Amino acid sequence: MLKIIVCIKQVPETQDVRLDPVTHTLKREGIKSIINPFDLYAVEEALRVKEAQGGKVTLLTMGPPQAEEALREALGYGPDAAVLLSDRAFAGADTWATALTLGRAIEKLGGADLIFTGKQAIDGDTAQVGPMLAAILNIPFVAWARKLTFTDNNRLQVERMMDHGYDAVEVELPALITVVKEINEPRMPSFKAKLKAKKEPIPVWGLNDLGFQPEQVGLAGSFTQVVKVFPPPARGQSETWEGPAPELAARLWQRLKEMGRS
C-alpha cells in the first residue's frame, strides 16, 4: 500500500490583500480563505492513485489555527487523515522555511511514497515549495505534471506540461509531484465524507513536536524577507484614443514616425 501525502495551503479568497506594516507578510486574520485551487487537483490525483494502487492519503498544511477549516473541507473529498502544523513560531515563513517545516512533518509521519502539491499557490505564485521540499527530503520531483502512469516495476511515468507540448519522464518512488489543472477534474465531496470530516481528529503539531529551535523556522528562519512593498512607478503619460480602426491605425503610424524622428 502506498503512503501518499498531499500538501495543501489555505489562501485568501480576495485580491484585497493586507500586509503587516512591520513584517510585510500577509495579514490573514479576518479574511475569508479557501483551499488553494491548484491543490484540489493534487488531492484528486492522490485519491485516484489510491483507488488504482491502494494506499492511504494524508493531508498536510501549515498555517494559523483557522487552516483547520481547509483540512476539514479537503477531507470531505475522501482522504484518510490530516495534520495541521500551527505555531506562532511558524508565522512569516518564506518558501524555504515552509518547505523545511513540511519536510520535518513528513519525516515524523514516517515518510511517503508519493507527495503531491499543486503547481503553485495563488497568493505567492512562486511555485517553489514543492521543489524545495523534494530537495530537503532528497527525493526526485516532477513539476507541472498533467498525467501519471504506473509501470509494472512500480516506477512512475509522468507527462510534464511545457509551453509547447509535454515532456515524458520516469521516476522511481518515493517522489514528489506538482500537478497542473489539466491532470484531472476534481470530484464533488460526498455527503458521507463531509460528515466524517467534521468529526475526524486532526492533530496539531507545533515547534516542539517537530524538534525545531525558534530561529530555524518562521520569519526568523527565512532566507528571504520582504523589505518593501510598493506599486511600480508610472511610465510617463498615456493616451486613450477612440474611433474607427483605419483612422486609429493611421494616427498610430503617424505618432510612431514622429517618435522615430525625435
JOKAMO-V113490 format. One record per backbone hydrogen bond with DSSP energy under -1.0 kcal/mol. NH is the residue of the N-H (numbers start at 1). CO is the residue of the C=O. If there is no record, write none. Layout:
[[NH | CO] [NH | CO]]
//
This chain:
[[2 | 54] [4 | 56] [5 | 114] [6 | 58] [7 | 116] [8 | 60] [11 | 34] [13 | 32] [17 | 15] [20 | 25] [24 | 20] [27 | 18] [31 | 28] [34 | 11] [36 | 9] [39 | 36] [40 | 37] [42 | 38] [43 | 39] [44 | 40] [45 | 41] [46 | 42] [47 | 43] [48 | 44] [49 | 45] [50 | 46] [51 | 47] [52 | 48] [53 | 49] [54 | 50] [56 | 2] [58 | 4] [59 | 81] [60 | 6] [61 | 83] [63 | 85] [67 | 64] [68 | 65] [69 | 66] [71 | 67] [72 | 68] [73 | 69] [74 | 70] [75 | 71] [77 | 74] [78 | 75] [80 | 57] [81 | 57] [83 | 59] [84 | 203] [85 | 61] [86 | 205] [90 | 87] [91 | 88] [93 | 90] [98 | 94] [99 | 95] [100 | 96] [101 | 97] [102 | 98] [103 | 99] [104 | 100] [105 | 101] [106 | 102] [107 | 103] [108 | 104] [109 | 105] [110 | 107] [111 | 106] [113 | 3] [114 | 3] [115 | 175] [116 | 5] [117 | 177] [119 | 179] [125 | 121] [132 | 128] [133 | 129] [134 | 130] [135 | 131] [136 | 132] [137 | 133] [139 | 134] [142 | 176] [145 | 178] [146 | 159] [149 | 157] [151 | 155] [154 | 151] [156 | 171] [157 | 149] [158 | 169] [159 | 147] [160 | 167] [161 | 144] [162 | 165] [167 | 160] [169 | 158] [171 | 156] [175 | 113] [176 | 140] [177 | 115] [178 | 142] [179 | 117] [180 | 145] [183 | 180] [194 | 190] [195 | 191] [196 | 192] [197 | 193] [198 | 194] [205 | 84] [210 | 206] [212 | 207] [216 | 213] [219 | 91] [221 | 217] [222 | 219] [248 | 244] [249 | 245] [250 | 246] [251 | 247] [252 | 248] [253 | 249] [254 | 250] [255 | 251] [256 | 252] [257 | 253] [258 | 254] [259 | 255] [260 | 256] [261 | 257]]
//
